[in-house]
Amino acid sequence: MGKLEGKRVALTGPRRAEDLSKFVVKLGGIPLIRPAQGTVFLEDAHVEDEIRRLLKENVDWFIFTTGLGIETLLRIADNMELLDAFMSKLKRAKLAARGYKAIGALKKLGLETMARDDDGTSAGLVRALAEHDLTGCRVALQLHGDPAPKLVQYLQEQNAEFREILPYRHVPPEREVLVSLVAEILNGEIDAVTFTSGPQVRFIFAYAAEQGVLAELLAAFAGPTVAVAVGKYTADVVREAGVSRVIYPQEERMGNMILAFVEYLETHG
């Protein structure tokens, strides 16, 4: 028997679910794939307009919040035969990034960040940006399918001129997934639920509230079911939903998230 010793782990992230499932099995656990969010890419025409606008305007800073957002912008710029121009724009501007995926995507392109978070959160990125003077700067802020109130508030306080870019948005998952997942949690059939993004948290808890079982769901997370987040940002979203016990790894990685649960079991049984 592996370190998870037959524990049933619900995987709510739609990306890399198969890889994580294999990792859970390797550790002796039972993976349950329950994708709790969908991602919809906006029409290319919408993003194309944003890219053309960015290329025409002077941009002092690009702030990226996800690797997927960067990849989407590059893909569409390439389809427009404007990839070289877009890359030149990035190279001339100062870059900031939140999260290891966004930072990694920029590194792959040979681009360095002037500001990056220290904990995977928007608040961490704001702390890094505070070392720079953004007063009056023109900023392109790539959103991650969700609003970024902390970043928006900071840019407003700095009197920066900013444009929000939304290459994709998150939509609720199939309703059947939420029905099954919440029922399994309430029935004590799941030992841990992993969360890799804020929308997953919001969709699950919104459904529970709609069904009138939010109190029961919170009680389950205070009892037999452990909430496991991929990093501090997502852990904060889970806490905001009312869950007090949330575990997460110091280094935000999918595999580390599962290992954090293993470590929790070793100390808590």
C-alpha positions in Angstrom: 0.0 0.0 0.0 1.3 3.5 -0.9 1.5 6.6 1.2 -2.1 7.6 0.4 -3.3 4.2 1.7 -6.5 4.0 -0.3 -7.5 7.6 0.3 -10.1 8.9 -2.3 -8.8 12.1 -3.8 -11.1 14.3 -6.0 -9.3 16.2 -8.7 -11.3 19.3 -9.7 -8.8 20.8 -12.1 -9.5 20.0 -15.8 -5.8 20.3 -16.8 -3.4 17.5 -16.2 -6.1 15.4 -14.6 -4.8 12.2 -16.1 -1.2 12.8 -15.0 -2.4 13.6 -11.5 -4.5 10.5 -11.5 -1.5 8.3 -12.2 0.5 10.1 -9.5 -2.3 9.5 -6.9 -2.5 5.8 -8.0 1.3 5.5 -7.7 1.0 6.7 -4.1 -1.7 4.2 -3.3 -4.7 6.5 -3.5 -7.9 6.4 -5.5 -8.3 9.3 -7.9 -11.7 10.7 -8.8 -11.7 13.1 -11.7 -14.3 15.8 -11.1 -13.6 18.8 -13.4 -15.2 21.7 -11.6 -14.6 24.4 -14.2 -14.7 24.8 -17.9 -12.6 27.2 -19.9 -14.0 29.1 -22.9 -11.7 30.9 -25.3 -13.2 34.1 -26.5 -13.7 34.6 -30.2 -10.3 35.2 -31.9 -11.7 38.3 -33.5 -12.1 39.9 -30.0 -8.6 39.1 -29.0 -7.3 40.1 -32.5 -8.7 43.6 -31.9 -6.9 43.8 -28.5 -3.6 42.7 -30.1 -3.9 45.3 -32.9 -4.7 48.0 -30.3 -1.7 47.0 -28.2 0.6 47.1 -31.3 -0.6 50.6 -32.1 -0.3 52.0 -28.6 2.7 52.7 -26.4 2.8 50.1 -23.6 5.2 50.6 -20.7 4.3 47.4 -18.8 2.7 44.1 -19.5 1.3 42.3 -16.5 0.6 38.6 -17.0 -1.4 36.4 -14.6 -1.4 33.0 -16.4 0.7 30.9 -18.7 -2.4 30.0 -20.7 -3.1 33.7 -21.3 0.3 34.2 -22.7 0.1 31.2 -24.9 -3.3 32.3 -26.2 -2.1 35.8 -27.1 0.9 34.4 -28.9 -1.1 31.8 -30.8 -3.6 34.4 -32.1 -0.8 36.9 -32.9 0.9 34.1 -34.9 -2.3 33.4 -36.8 -2.5 37.1 -37.6 1.1 37.0 -38.9 1.9 39.5 -36.2 3.9 37.3 -33.9 7.2 39.1 -34.5 5.7 42.5 -34.0 4.0 41.3 -30.7 7.3 39.8 -29.5 9.1 43.0 -30.2 6.5 44.9 -28.2 7.0 42.6 -25.3 10.8 43.0 -25.5 10.6 46.7 -25.4 8.2 46.8 -22.4 8.7 46.0 -18.8 7.2 42.7 -17.8 5.5 41.5 -14.6 4.0 38.1 -13.9 2.1 36.3 -11.2 2.4 32.5 -10.7 5.0 30.0 -11.8 3.2 29.2 -15.1 3.2 32.7 -16.3 6.8 33.2 -15.3 7.8 29.9 -16.9 6.0 30.9 -20.2 7.9 34.1 -20.4 11.2 32.4 -19.6 10.6 30.0 -22.5 10.3 33.0 -24.7 13.6 34.3 -23.4 11.9 37.2 -21.6 12.8 38.4 -18.2 10.4 39.8 -15.6 11.0 43.1 -13.8 8.5 42.2 -11.1 7.1 38.8 -10.0 5.2 37.6 -7.0 6.8 35.9 -4.1 3.9 33.6 -3.1 1.7 33.0 -6.2 -0.8 35.7 -5.3 -2.0 39.0 -6.7 -1.0 40.6 -3.4 2.5 39.2 -3.8 2.7 40.8 -7.3 1.5 44.1 -6.0 4.3 44.0 -3.4 6.8 43.5 -6.2 5.3 46.2 -8.4 5.5 48.6 -5.4 9.3 48.7 -6.0 8.6 50.5 -9.3 7.0 53.8 -10.2 3.9 53.1 -12.3 2.5 56.6 -12.1 1.1 57.6 -15.5 2.5 54.4 -17.1 0.5 52.6 -19.8 -0.2 49.0 -18.7 -1.7 46.0 -20.4 -3.1 43.7 -17.7 -3.9 40.1 -18.8 -6.7 38.7 -16.7 -7.0 35.0 -15.9 -10.7 34.4 -16.7 -11.6 36.2 -13.5 -11.4 39.8 -12.2 -8.2 40.8 -10.5 -9.5 43.4 -8.0 -6.2 43.8 -6.1 -4.2 44.5 -9.2 -6.8 46.8 -10.6 -7.1 48.8 -7.3 -3.3 49.1 -7.2 -3.0 50.4 -10.8 -5.8 52.9 -10.1 -4.0 54.1 -6.9 -0.9 54.6 -9.0 -2.8 56.6 -11.6 -1.6 54.2 -14.2 -3.4 54.0 -17.6 -4.3 50.4 -17.9 -6.2 48.1 -20.3 -7.6 44.7 -19.2 -7.1 41.9 -21.7 -9.2 38.8 -21.3 -8.1 36.0 -23.7 -10.4 33.4 -22.1 -13.0 33.1 -19.4 -14.1 30.3 -17.0 -17.6 28.8 -17.2 -19.3 26.4 -14.8 -18.7 22.6 -15.4 -21.4 20.1 -16.3 -24.0 20.2 -13.6 -23.8 16.5 -13.2 -20.2 16.9 -12.0 -21.2 19.3 -9.2 -24.1 17.1 -8.2 -21.9 14.0 -7.9 -19.0 15.8 -6.2 -21.0 17.6 -3.5 -23.0 14.4 -2.8 -19.9 12.4 -2.5 -18.4 14.9 -0.1 -21.5 15.1 2.1 -21.7 11.3 2.2 -18.2 11.0 3.5 -17.0 9.3 0.3 -14.1 11.7 -0.4 -11.0 12.1 1.8 -9.5 15.1 -0.1 -10.6 17.6 -2.7 -7.9 19.3 -4.7 -8.3 22.8 -6.0 -6.1 24.4 -8.7 -7.9 27.6 -9.4 -10.4 30.1 -7.9 -13.3 29.4 -10.3 -13.4 25.7 -9.2 -13.9 26.8 -5.6 -16.6 29.4 -6.5 -18.5 27.0 -8.7 -18.6 24.2 -6.1 -19.6 26.4 -3.2 -22.1 28.4 -5.3 -23.8 25.1 -6.2 -23.9 24.0 -2.6 -25.4 27.4 -1.5 -28.0 27.1 -4.3 -29.0 23.6 -3.0 -29.2 24.8 0.6 -26.3 22.5 1.7 -23.5 25.0 2.2 -23.4 24.6 6.0 -23.1 20.8 5.5 -20.4 21.2 2.9 -18.4 23.5 5.2 -18.9 20.9 8.1 -17.5 18.2 5.8 -14.4 20.3 5.1 -14.0 20.8 8.8 -14.3 17.1 9.4 -13.5 14.1 7.2 -12.7 15.9 3.9 -9.5 17.8 3.5 -9.3 20.8 1.2 -5.9 20.8 -0.7 -4.9 23.8 -2.8 -2.2 24.0 -5.4 -0.8 27.2 -3.9 -1.4 30.2 -1.6 -3.6 32.1 -4.0 -6.0 29.3 -4.4 -5.8 28.4 -0.7 -6.9 32.0 0.1 -9.9 31.6 -2.2 -10.9 28.4 -0.4 -10.6 30.2 3.0 -12.7 33.0 1.7 -15.4 30.4 0.9 -15.5 29.6 4.6 -13.1 26.6 4.9 -10.7 27.1 7.7 -8.5 24.0 7.2 -6.7 24.3 3.8 -3.3 22.7 3.1 -1.0 23.7 0.2 2.6 23.3 -0.8 5.2 26.1 -0.4 6.1 25.7 -4.0 3.1 25.9 -6.3 3.1 22.7 -8.3 0.5 20.1 -9.1 2.6 17.2 -7.9 3.6 19.1 -4.7 -0.1 19.6 -4.0 -0.6 15.8 -3.7 2.6 15.5 -1.7 1.3 18.1 0.7 -1.7 15.9 1.4 0.6 13.0 2.0 2.6 15.0 4.5 -0.7 16.1 6.2 -1.7 12.4 6.6 1.7 11.5 8.1 1.2 14.1 10.8 -2.5 13.9 11.3 -3.3 10.2 10.5 
